[in-house]
Amino acid sequence: MISKLNRFSSAEKLNKESSIYKNLEVFLNGKNFKSVGIVLSMSHELDTWPIIDTFIGSGVKVYGPKCDYKTKDMNFYEIRSRNEISTDEKNILIPDSSNDLNNQMDLLIVPGLIFNEEGFRTGYGGGFYDRFLEKYFGETVSLLFDEQFGDVIVESHDLPVDILITPTKIINAKEIRKDGK
C-alpha cells in the first residue's frame, strides 16, 4: 500500500488532500472538540500539518503520539508549534514529551494503511493504536484516500474507528457495524 500511495503525483496528492480537508470540515461543523489527537504524518500519508495548524489556530489543543518501542506504550503530548517536534529512533516525527500529556482527547484521528467500510484498519504492525483504543473513550476518525479501501483481516484484538473520511465521502462506520451491513 505504501508504494501505491507513493505513486500519486504531487498535484494528484494535493487535490485528494484538499478534498479530505473539506470533508473533515463538514464532519467537524457543529461539533465542539476542545482537544484532538493526531499523527504527525509521513511523506506517503495525508499531510496532517494543515489540520494541526488549523486546530491550533482556532484554540483547539492538539496532541501527537509518542511510542515507547520497548514497552509498546503510546502516549499523546501537546503540540504547540512545529518547533517542538523531533524524531524518534525510527525517524518518526514526535512531539516534545515535556509538554502536557493527554490520553483522553475529545477526538482521535487514527492512521492506517488499509481500511474497510466498517472502520477496521490495518496499520503498520506495531499494535500501538489497537492497545491505545482499548483505553480511549472519545470519538475516532480516520482520514484516508479512497485507494486505501481493501480487505482487512480482522483479529479479536482489532478495534475499529467510528468515522472514515475520504476525498469523496464521509462514512459512519459505527452505524454500518450497528446495522450489520
C-alpha positions in Angstrom: 0.0 0.0 0.0 2.8 2.4 0.8 4.2 2.0 -2.8 0.7 2.6 -4.1 0.4 5.9 -2.1 3.9 6.9 -3.2 2.8 6.7 -6.9 0.4 9.7 -6.5 1.8 12.7 -8.4 2.3 15.8 -6.2 -0.7 17.5 -7.9 -2.9 14.4 -7.5 -2.0 14.1 -3.8 -2.6 17.8 -3.1 -6.0 17.6 -4.9 -7.0 14.5 -2.9 -5.8 16.0 0.4 -7.7 19.2 -0.3 -10.9 17.2 -0.7 -10.3 15.3 2.5 -9.7 18.6 4.4 -13.0 19.9 3.1 -14.8 16.7 4.2 -13.2 16.9 7.6 -14.6 20.5 7.9 -18.0 19.1 7.0 -17.7 16.5 9.7 -16.5 19.0 12.3 -19.2 21.5 11.6 -21.3 22.0 14.7 -19.0 19.9 16.9 -17.1 21.5 19.7 -14.0 19.4 20.1 -11.6 21.1 22.6 -8.8 18.6 22.2 -7.6 16.4 19.3 -5.0 13.6 18.9 -3.4 13.3 15.5 -0.4 11.6 14.0 2.5 13.6 12.6 2.3 12.3 9.0 4.9 10.5 7.0 5.5 11.5 3.4 3.3 8.8 1.9 0.4 9.7 4.2 -2.1 12.6 4.1 -0.3 15.7 5.2 -1.6 16.4 8.7 0.2 19.7 9.2 -2.6 21.9 7.7 -5.1 20.2 10.1 -2.8 20.7 13.1 -2.2 24.3 12.2 -5.9 24.9 11.7 -6.8 23.3 15.1 -4.1 25.2 16.9 -5.1 28.5 15.2 -8.7 28.0 16.4 -7.8 27.3 20.0 -8.1 23.5 20.0 -5.4 21.7 21.9 -3.6 19.3 19.7 -1.7 16.2 20.8 0.6 13.9 18.9 1.7 10.4 19.7 5.0 9.2 21.0 5.7 5.5 21.1 7.8 3.6 23.5 9.0 0.7 21.4 10.3 -1.3 24.4 7.0 -1.2 26.5 4.8 -0.9 23.4 3.0 2.0 25.1 1.9 5.1 23.2 1.1 8.5 24.9 -0.1 11.8 23.4 1.7 15.1 24.1 0.6 18.6 23.3 1.9 20.1 20.1 2.1 23.9 20.4 4.3 24.6 17.4 6.4 22.9 14.7 9.5 24.0 16.7 8.7 21.4 19.4 8.9 18.4 17.0 11.8 16.0 16.8 12.2 12.4 15.5 12.5 9.2 17.4 14.8 6.2 16.8 12.7 5.1 13.8 12.8 8.6 12.3 9.1 9.2 13.1 8.1 12.7 14.0 7.2 13.1 17.7 6.1 15.9 20.0 8.2 17.1 22.9 7.5 14.7 25.8 8.0 17.5 28.3 4.7 19.1 27.0 1.3 18.3 28.6 0.2 14.7 28.4 -3.4 13.9 27.4 -4.6 10.4 26.5 -8.3 11.2 26.6 -8.7 13.8 23.8 -12.3 14.6 22.5 -11.3 13.4 19.1 -8.6 10.9 17.9 -7.6 10.9 14.3 -6.3 7.3 13.7 -3.8 6.5 11.0 -3.7 3.3 8.9 -2.7 1.7 5.6 -5.8 -0.3 4.6 -9.4 0.2 5.8 -12.8 -1.4 5.3 -16.1 0.4 5.5 -16.8 -1.0 9.0 -13.9 1.1 10.3 -11.4 -1.8 10.8 -7.9 -1.0 9.7 -4.5 -2.5 9.0 -1.8 -0.3 10.5 2.0 -0.6 10.5 2.1 -3.8 12.6 3.1 -2.4 16.0 -0.4 -2.6 17.5 0.1 0.7 19.2 -3.3 2.1 18.2 -5.2 -1.1 19.0 -3.8 -1.1 22.5 -4.4 2.6 22.9 -8.0 2.4 21.7 -8.8 -0.2 24.4 -8.5 2.7 27.0 -9.7 5.6 24.8 -13.3 6.7 25.1 -13.7 9.6 22.7 -14.7 9.8 19.1 -12.4 8.2 16.5 -11.9 9.2 12.8 -9.6 8.1 10.1 -8.6 10.2 7.1 -7.7 8.2 4.1 -7.5 8.1 0.3 -10.2 6.1 -1.5 -7.4 3.9 -2.8 -6.8 2.7 0.8 -10.0 0.6 0.9 -9.3 -3.1 0.8 -9.6 -6.4 2.5 -8.8 -6.2 6.2 -8.2 -9.3 8.2 -10.0 -8.5 11.5 -8.4 -10.2 14.6 -10.0 -10.4 18.0 -7.9 -7.5 19.4 -8.6 -5.1 16.5 -10.8 -2.1 17.4 -12.5 -0.1 14.6 -12.8 3.7 14.2 -16.2 5.5 14.2 -15.9 7.6 11.1 -14.0 7.3 7.8 -13.3 10.5 5.8 -12.0 10.2 2.2 -11.8 12.7 -0.7 -15.3 11.5 -1.9 -17.3 10.6 1.2 -17.8 10.6 4.9 -18.7 7.1 6.2 -20.3 6.4 9.6 -18.6 3.1 10.2 -20.1 2.8 13.6 -23.6 2.8 12.0 -22.6 0.3 9.4 -21.4 -2.0 12.2 -24.6 -1.5 14.2 -26.7 -2.2 11.1 -24.7 -5.3 10.3 -24.2 -4.3 6.7 
